[in-house]
Amino acid sequence: MKLFCKAGACSLSPHIVLRECGLDFTQVSVDLVKKVTECSEDYWQINPKGQVPALELDDGTLLTEGVAIVQYLADLKPDRQLLAPVGSLTRYHTLEWLSFISSELHKTFTPLFKPDTPDSYKPLLRARLEQQFRFVDKALQDKQWLMGLRFSVADAYLYVMVRWAHALKLELADLTALEAWFQRTSQRPAVQAALKAEGLAQETGPTRGRP
């Protein structure tokens, strides 16, 4: 498999999941401005959406959208217990978190990384994000992970969002449960390996570009 990614972008989430699953893959960096891979390939020809992440399977099939990719990967390695089995209510609660992170966090962050977003709009976005992170903090009270005792694909996605929050200096200082969760996640070997492979320091945020 090949994971097309950009350092610190939302593709860090499936990157972490690939390593949590212990799957063999090739990491391919993409210049999202020029739409060219590190191998000088036209990225539009690989992924017509022009965004990351994208996962190319061994048979050449391309899978895009991070939420879909992490579910696929977790189902490849059910023994890693990153996503509960079909029919389990825990699975659908995990999907509930993935949907929340995608729609309420990720999509709210996106305009903050775009140079043409009006400055007058940014405080509203930041306030919305801080409100949503307070909700996450409350959900993590007395929990080790979002789903309780097991790290899941939702934790991998949330980790990227909290890194972005730190990079943009959102007001999260009083969210002690979220910070404790972030520190636990940062210490996971798969997370540290993904950060190292992308050339990222443990506490820094994404480089500029589409989150």
C-alpha positions as CSV (number, residue, x, y, z in Angstrom):
1,M,0.0,0.0,0.0
2,K,0.9,3.6,-0.5
3,L,-0.2,6.5,1.8
4,F,-0.1,9.8,0.0
5,C,0.3,12.5,2.7
6,K,1.6,15.8,3.8
7,A,3.5,16.4,7.0
8,G,1.3,17.4,9.9
9,A,-1.9,17.4,7.7
10,C,-5.0,15.4,8.4
11,S,-3.2,12.5,6.7
12,L,-1.3,12.0,9.9
13,S,-4.4,10.3,11.2
14,P,-4.4,7.3,8.8
15,H,-0.6,7.3,9.1
16,I,-0.9,6.7,12.8
17,V,-3.5,4.0,12.2
18,L,-1.3,2.2,9.7
19,R,1.5,2.0,12.3
20,E,-0.9,1.0,15.0
21,C,-2.0,-1.8,12.8
22,G,1.5,-2.9,12.0
23,L,0.8,-2.8,8.2
24,D,3.5,-2.5,5.5
25,F,3.1,0.6,3.5
26,T,5.1,3.2,1.6
27,Q,4.8,6.9,2.7
28,V,4.6,9.3,-0.3
29,S,4.8,13.0,0.5
30,V,2.7,15.4,-1.6
31,D,3.2,19.1,-2.4
32,L,-0.4,20.3,-2.2
33,V,0.4,23.6,-3.7
34,K,2.1,22.2,-6.9
35,K,0.1,18.9,-6.7
36,V,3.2,16.9,-7.2
37,T,4.5,13.9,-5.2
38,E,8.0,13.5,-4.0
39,C,8.5,11.2,-6.9
40,S,7.6,14.0,-9.3
41,E,4.3,12.4,-10.2
42,D,1.3,14.5,-11.2
43,Y,-0.9,14.1,-8.1
44,W,-4.1,15.0,-10.0
45,Q,-3.6,11.9,-12.0
46,I,-3.4,9.8,-8.8
47,N,-6.2,11.5,-6.9
48,P,-8.6,13.7,-8.9
49,K,-9.6,15.4,-5.6
50,G,-6.1,16.7,-5.3
51,Q,-6.1,16.3,-1.5
52,V,-4.6,14.1,1.1
53,P,-4.9,11.5,2.5
54,A,-5.2,8.9,-0.3
55,L,-4.4,5.2,0.1
56,E,-3.4,3.2,-2.9
57,L,-4.1,-0.5,-2.3
58,D,-1.9,-3.3,-3.6
59,D,-4.2,-3.9,-6.6
60,G,-4.1,-0.2,-7.6
61,T,-7.5,0.7,-6.1
62,L,-7.5,4.2,-4.6
63,L,-9.3,5.0,-1.3
64,T,-9.7,8.6,-0.2
65,E,-11.2,10.5,2.7
66,G,-9.5,9.9,6.1
67,V,-12.6,8.7,7.9
68,A,-13.1,6.0,5.3
69,I,-9.4,5.0,5.2
70,V,-9.0,4.5,9.0
71,Q,-12.1,2.3,9.1
72,Y,-10.8,0.2,6.2
73,L,-7.4,-0.2,7.9
74,A,-8.9,-1.0,11.3
75,D,-11.0,-3.7,9.7
76,L,-7.9,-5.2,8.0
77,K,-6.5,-5.8,11.5
78,P,-9.4,-6.5,13.8
79,D,-7.0,-8.0,16.4
80,R,-5.6,-4.5,17.0
81,Q,-9.1,-3.5,18.3
82,L,-9.0,0.0,16.8
83,L,-12.6,-0.3,15.8
84,A,-15.2,-2.6,17.3
85,P,-16.9,-5.3,15.1
86,V,-19.9,-4.6,13.0
87,G,-23.1,-4.9,15.1
88,S,-21.4,-3.7,18.2
89,L,-22.8,-0.4,19.6
90,T,-19.2,0.6,20.5
91,R,-18.4,0.6,16.8
92,Y,-21.1,3.1,16.1
93,H,-20.1,5.3,19.0
94,T,-16.6,5.3,17.5
95,L,-18.1,6.3,14.1
96,E,-20.1,9.0,15.9
97,W,-16.8,10.5,17.2
98,L,-15.2,10.3,13.7
99,S,-18.2,12.2,12.3
100,F,-18.0,14.8,15.1
101,I,-14.3,15.3,14.6
102,S,-14.7,15.6,10.9
103,S,-17.6,18.0,10.8
104,E,-17.2,20.0,14.0
105,L,-13.5,20.2,14.4
106,H,-11.7,19.5,11.1
107,K,-14.0,21.6,8.9
108,T,-14.0,24.5,11.4
109,F,-10.2,24.5,11.3
110,T,-9.9,24.6,7.5
111,P,-10.7,28.3,7.0
112,L,-8.1,29.2,9.6
113,F,-5.4,27.8,7.3
114,K,-6.6,29.6,4.2
115,P,-4.9,33.0,3.4
116,D,-8.1,34.4,1.9
117,T,-10.3,33.9,5.0
118,P,-11.3,37.4,6.3
119,D,-9.6,38.3,9.6
120,S,-13.0,39.3,11.0
121,Y,-14.3,35.7,10.6
122,K,-11.3,34.0,12.4
123,P,-12.3,34.9,16.0
124,L,-15.7,33.3,15.4
125,L,-14.0,30.1,14.2
126,R,-11.6,30.1,17.1
127,A,-14.4,30.5,19.6
128,R,-16.4,27.7,18.0
129,L,-13.4,25.4,18.2
130,E,-12.7,26.2,21.8
131,Q,-16.3,25.5,22.6
132,Q,-16.2,22.1,20.9
133,F,-12.9,21.2,22.6
134,R,-14.6,21.9,25.9
135,F,-17.2,19.3,24.9
136,V,-14.4,16.8,24.2
137,D,-12.7,17.6,27.5
138,K,-15.9,16.9,29.3
139,A,-16.3,13.6,27.5
140,L,-12.8,12.5,28.5
141,Q,-13.4,13.1,32.2
142,D,-12.4,9.8,34.0
143,K,-11.6,8.2,30.6
144,Q,-8.3,7.0,29.2
145,W,-9.4,7.2,25.6
146,L,-12.5,8.4,23.7
147,M,-14.0,5.0,23.8
148,G,-12.9,4.2,27.4
149,L,-10.2,1.6,27.9
150,R,-9.1,1.2,24.2
151,F,-7.3,3.5,21.8
152,S,-9.3,3.8,18.7
153,V,-9.2,5.3,15.2
154,A,-11.2,8.3,16.7
155,D,-8.3,9.0,19.1
156,A,-5.8,9.1,16.1
157,Y,-8.0,11.7,14.3
158,L,-8.5,13.8,17.5
159,Y,-4.8,13.8,18.1
160,V,-4.2,15.7,14.8
161,M,-6.9,18.2,15.7
162,V,-5.3,18.9,19.1
163,R,-1.9,19.4,17.5
164,W,-3.5,22.0,15.2
165,A,-5.2,23.7,18.3
166,H,-1.8,24.0,19.9
167,A,-0.2,25.4,16.7
168,L,-2.9,28.0,16.5
169,K,-2.7,28.7,20.3
170,L,-6.3,28.1,21.1
171,E,-7.3,28.6,24.7
172,L,-7.1,25.0,26.0
173,A,-5.1,25.5,29.1
174,D,-7.9,24.7,31.5
175,L,-8.9,21.5,29.6
176,T,-7.0,19.2,31.9
177,A,-8.6,15.9,30.8
178,L,-7.9,16.7,27.1
179,E,-4.3,17.7,27.9
180,A,-3.7,14.4,29.9
181,W,-5.2,12.5,27.0
182,F,-3.0,14.3,24.5
183,Q,0.1,13.5,26.5
184,R,-0.9,9.8,26.7
185,T,-1.5,9.7,23.0
186,S,1.9,11.4,22.3
187,Q,3.7,8.6,24.1
188,R,2.3,5.8,22.0
189,P,5.1,4.2,19.9
190,A,3.0,4.3,16.7
191,V,2.3,8.1,17.2
192,Q,6.0,8.8,17.8
193,A,7.0,6.7,14.8
194,A,4.5,8.6,12.5
195,L,5.7,12.0,13.8
196,K,9.4,11.0,13.2
197,A,8.6,9.7,9.7
198,E,6.9,13.0,8.8
199,G,9.8,15.0,10.2
200,L,7.6,16.6,13.0
201,A,8.5,17.5,16.5
202,Q,6.2,16.0,19.1
203,E,4.6,19.3,20.1
204,T,4.5,21.3,16.8
205,G,1.5,21.8,14.5
206,P,1.0,21.3,10.8
207,T,2.9,23.1,8.1
208,R,0.8,25.5,6.0
209,G,-1.5,24.1,3.5
210,R,-4.8,22.3,3.5
211,P,-5.3,20.7,6.9
